[in-house]
Amino acid sequence: MLQRFGSDGIEDLRQTIPLKELATTDDVANLVFFLASDAAKHITGATISLSGGLVLH
């Protein structure tokens, strides 16, 4: 998905993210596992952004 940006474009994108790193497939999987667990049973109808703070920036 990010190949179209090229390595310089990816680094530019990374620098705009407050955490200075891109989410990984493991980050997405961890969120999915959490949401599927009993610990998240009271989370309903929420939009969760896995953006490293980019959306708030």
N, CA, C and O of each residue as an XYZ file, in Angstrom:
228
protein
N       0.818     -1.190      0.000
C       0.000      0.000      0.000
C       0.867      1.262      0.000
O       0.520      2.248     -0.651
N       1.961      1.242      0.704
C       2.809      2.424      0.797
C       3.838      2.527     -0.316
O       4.543      3.532     -0.414
N       3.937      1.500     -1.157
C       4.953      1.488     -2.211
C       4.836      2.693     -3.143
O       5.842      3.167     -3.671
N       3.634      3.185     -3.345
C       3.442      4.315     -4.260
C       4.088      5.596     -3.748
O       4.325      6.521     -4.525
N       4.378      5.663     -2.439
C       5.007      6.844     -1.856
C       6.514      6.882     -2.082
O       7.114      7.957     -2.064
N       7.128      5.729     -2.292
C       8.585      5.664     -2.389
C       9.203      5.834     -1.005
O       8.509      6.230     -0.069
N      10.477      5.545     -0.861
C      11.101      5.578      0.468
C      11.141      6.993      1.041
O      10.971      7.169      2.247
N      11.364      8.003      0.199
C      11.371      9.386      0.699
C       9.979      9.816      1.141
O       9.826     10.493      2.158
N       8.973      9.425      0.380
C       7.602      9.767      0.734
C       7.156      9.105      2.024
O       6.441      9.710      2.823
N       7.575      7.871      2.228
C       7.231      7.158      3.462
C       7.883      7.848      4.651
O       7.256      8.007      5.699
N       9.134      8.256      4.496
C       9.820      8.956      5.592
C       9.152     10.305      5.863
O       9.015     10.700      7.021
N       8.742     11.004      4.826
C       8.022     12.271      5.016
C       6.721     12.034      5.776
O       6.382     12.792      6.684
N       5.995     10.986      5.405
C       4.759     10.636      6.102
C       5.044     10.309      7.558
O       4.339     10.778      8.452
N       6.069      9.509      7.801
C       6.436      9.113      9.165
C       6.710     10.349     10.032
O       6.345     10.374     11.208
N       7.337     11.350      9.467
C       7.678     12.555     10.228
C       6.459     13.404     10.575
O       6.529     14.233     11.482
N       5.337     13.211      9.867
C       4.124     13.965     10.190
C       3.317     13.307     11.301
O       2.393     13.918     11.839
N       3.653     12.077     11.648
C       2.936     11.326     12.679
C       3.558     11.646     14.037
O       4.770     11.503     14.197
N       2.764     12.073     15.020
C       3.331     12.408     16.325
C       4.193     11.301     16.942
O       5.201     11.607     17.578
N       3.830     10.039     16.776
C       4.647      8.951     17.329
C       5.855      8.625     16.459
O       6.711      7.833     16.854
N       5.928      9.232     15.284
C       7.058      9.059     14.351
C       7.245      7.626     13.874
O       8.361      7.223     13.547
N       6.168      6.858     13.831
C       6.245      5.498     13.284
C       4.905      5.121     12.675
O       3.853      5.596     13.103
N       4.963      4.264     11.676
C       3.758      3.768     11.024
C       3.232      2.556     11.779
O       4.005      1.781     12.343
N       1.926      2.399     11.785
C       1.332      1.215     12.405
C       1.732     -0.028     11.611
O       1.890      0.014     10.391
N       1.890     -1.117     12.327
C       2.253     -2.386     11.703
C       1.042     -3.316     11.691
O       0.018     -3.028     12.309
N       1.171     -4.417     10.990
C       0.098     -5.414     11.009
C      -0.095     -5.957     12.418
O      -1.213     -6.303     12.797
N       0.976     -6.037     13.196
C       0.851     -6.476     14.594
C       0.043     -5.469     15.411
O      -0.740     -5.868     16.273
N       0.219     -4.176     15.156
C      -0.573     -3.160     15.854
C      -2.056     -3.349     15.565
O      -2.886     -3.271     16.471
N      -2.384     -3.597     14.314
C      -3.783     -3.813     13.929
C      -4.312     -5.091     14.579
O      -5.422     -5.106     15.109
N      -3.521     -6.159     14.538
C      -3.939     -7.434     15.137
C      -4.159     -7.281     16.636
O      -5.124     -7.826     17.174
N      -3.286     -6.552     17.317
C      -3.449     -6.347     18.762
C      -4.741     -5.606     19.071
O      -5.424     -5.929     20.044
N      -5.081     -4.619     18.255
C      -6.338     -3.904     18.455
C      -7.526     -4.834     18.240
O      -8.479     -4.812     19.019
N      -7.476     -5.642     17.199
C      -8.561     -6.588     16.915
C      -8.719     -7.583     18.061
O      -9.838     -7.854     18.496
N      -7.610     -8.125     18.551
C      -7.677     -9.072     19.671
C      -8.263     -8.413     20.909
O      -9.072     -9.019     21.611
N      -7.859     -7.173     21.182
C      -8.417     -6.456     22.329
C      -9.917     -6.260     22.163
O     -10.685     -6.529     23.087
N     -10.339     -5.797     20.997
C     -11.763     -5.542     20.777
C     -12.595     -6.816     20.836
O     -13.780     -6.772     21.169
N     -11.982     -7.945     20.514
C     -12.687     -9.228     20.574
C     -12.681     -9.827     21.977
O     -13.340    -10.837     22.222
N     -11.945     -9.215     22.893
C     -11.823     -9.770     24.246
C     -12.901     -9.217     25.175
O     -13.575     -8.239     24.851
N     -13.052     -9.857     26.331
C     -13.994     -9.384     27.344
C     -13.609     -8.012     27.887
O     -14.469     -7.284     28.382
N     -12.344     -7.653     27.803
C     -11.892     -6.349     28.302
C     -12.540     -5.192     27.536
O     -12.601     -4.070     28.040
N     -13.014     -5.460     26.340
C     -13.621     -4.415     25.510
C     -15.137     -4.549     25.426
O     -15.760     -3.978     24.531
N     -15.732     -5.295     26.348
C     -17.165     -5.592     26.225
C     -18.068     -4.359     26.313
O     -19.215     -4.408     25.870
N     -17.577     -3.273     26.869
C     -18.406     -2.072     26.964
C     -18.118     -1.066     25.855
O     -18.665      0.037     25.862
N     -17.279     -1.431     24.917
C     -17.007     -0.566     23.769
C     -17.989     -0.943     22.665
O     -17.950     -2.052     22.132
N     -18.864     -0.009     22.334
C     -19.848     -0.250     21.277
C     -19.962      0.989     20.402
O     -19.921      2.113     20.903
N     -20.100      0.792     19.130
C     -20.329      1.894     18.208
C     -19.239      2.944     18.180
O     -19.510      4.105     17.875
N     -18.019      2.565     18.490
C     -16.915      3.525     18.530
C     -16.083      3.455     17.255
O     -15.945      2.396     16.643
N     -15.545      4.576     16.877
C     -14.571      4.630     15.792
C     -13.202      4.771     16.434
O     -12.934      5.751     17.129
N     -12.348      3.806     16.207
C     -11.020      3.808     16.820
C      -9.986      4.057     15.725
O      -9.907      3.320     14.743
N      -9.213      5.092     15.914
C      -8.182      5.450     14.938
C      -6.847      4.868     15.380
O      -6.400      5.101     16.503
N      -6.228      4.126     14.506
C      -4.909      3.539     14.772
C      -3.904      4.318     13.921
O      -3.310      3.788     12.982
N      -3.732      5.600     14.282
C      -2.981      6.512     13.411
C      -1.723      7.082     14.052
O      -1.041      7.905     13.441
N      -1.407      6.665     15.258
C      -0.225      7.207     15.919
C      -0.366      8.676     16.281
O       0.628      9.356     16.534
N      -1.589      9.161     16.305
C      -1.852     10.555     16.637
C      -1.996     11.459     15.423
O      -2.242     12.655     15.573
N      -1.849     10.912     14.228
C      -1.928     11.723     13.011
C      -3.289     12.393     12.871
O      -3.373     13.542     12.437
N      -4.349     11.687     13.234
C      -5.696     12.241     13.104
C      -5.875     13.446     14.025
O      -6.581     14.391     13.675
N      -5.249     13.422     15.188
C      -5.362     14.531     16.133
C      -4.436     15.679     15.778
O      -4.632     16.805     16.233
N      -3.445     15.400     14.980
C      -2.412     16.388     14.648
C      -2.966     17.507     13.815
O      -2.233     18.425     13.447
